Amino acid sequence: MLKIGKMSQDSKLDIMLAIFISSLVAANLLGTKITTILGVSVSVGIFAYPLSFLVTDIVAEVMGRERAKRFIVAGFISLVLVIILTSLSVVLPAASRYQYNDEYRLVFGASLRMIVASMIAFVLAQIHDVWAFHLLKSKTKGKLLWLRNNLSTIFSQFIDTTVFMFIAFYGVTPKFTASFIFALIIPYWLFKIAFAIIDTPLVYLGVKWLKK
């Protein structure tokens, strides 16, 4: 049985990759539900998606930029596969004894536009996060991890939120103007900033664990 304290670095990276992919899949599959936090309507995916930025920052800090990019590629491939399998599952006819096909299609039948928006936003935001983290690490000579983690994530989350909202919803109805979409983006982005600040201790713990 594998002992946590005696794991190799490769084994730890496998666990980090599992967390990364799980957070992406969970955010996309569960994110259609909207909840209200402090009076602001947000997707429940807000609890899962920030984990992906946490993981790439830890990996970039310890293993470097190229290894973090490999995580992004793996995450993109996993999302493509999930989308293909989900789409196939939705279009297949239900057996006569299965009584919840309409509900199933309603929950998992996301529109193509939202799927494309999610994929593009993910790639752009993650690439920027790794690039910004690496740039800040160079500028700070490897110090101020808390600052590098938060700054790279804050700007990357803004890219992710903005790109997704505009591709998914701009012009869907006359109501969805640029100003209206930005009114939705700002509070949602502020919640992501809060999560980024809260998970800062986890970055330090993750870096320490991966280095040992």
Summary of the structure (lengths in Angstrom):
residues: 212
radius of gyration: 18.6
end to end distance: 19.5
largest distance: 63.9
contacts: 618
relative contact order: 0.13
helix: 77%
strand: 4%
